[in-house]
Amino acid sequence: MSKKVVENKDPAFNIRTDLAIESREMIRKEEDVEIPGVKLSIEEDEERKIKVSWVKILNAEGEKQMGKPIGNYVTIESPLMKENDIDAHEEIIKVLAKQLVKIKDLHDDEVILVVGLGNWNITPDALGPKVVSKIFVTRHLLEHIPEQVDESVRPVSAIAPGVMGLTGIETSEIIEGVVKKIKPDLIIAIDALASRKTSRVNTTIQIADTGVHPGSGVG
């Protein structure tokens, strides 16, 4: 479960952010030029108030400039995320699902492990465990009562491993043990992230295919 972390010591990075879109914004503000090795595309649905930004770090130069590994970073933004609006949330869920498929398309029988990172006792760090508590897990059903499960249902497992201060075990060690046992085709790791803008708090989801380290968002 090791992860490559790229450091950018540029003064523009003094303000902490885990969002690739914000890293790009800070560099563009400082330099006012396009960033070599970085590509941005944006889709905005004004009617549904949903904006999707796709940052692609293409090569070592982009990796160096952004301080993030080569890969794809998708940011979904909507002020309706923090509103008690079920219909709006359903639309955001559809957009999220569509972007997940773009990041990693799976066959129906492939196994998914959802990992909720963070400390469930601390509100700002409890996102991962809270999401896991809402996951419809199916692996046990497919193993023990497959005749009662619809053919369209894939094997899904979920775990909230906690933090070392609670368990005495490194989170990566717990996840590694589970992975060796169930051998998932895809791990979806969910964690809280930091933003430099209060307007993005509770209104933003980042998806990345570069892995995740504490505080880097959904990976």
Secondary structure, DSSP 8 states (H G I E B T S, - for coil): ----------GGGSS----HHHHHHHHHHHH-S--TTEEEEEEEETTTTEEEEEEEE-SHHHHHHHTS-SEEEEEEE-GGGGS--HHHHHHHHHHHHHHHHHH----TT--EEEEE-S-TTSGGG-HHHHHHTT----HHHHHH-GGGS-TT---EEEE----HHHHSS-HHHHHHHHHHHH--SEEEEE--B--S-GGGTTTEEEEESS---TTB-B-
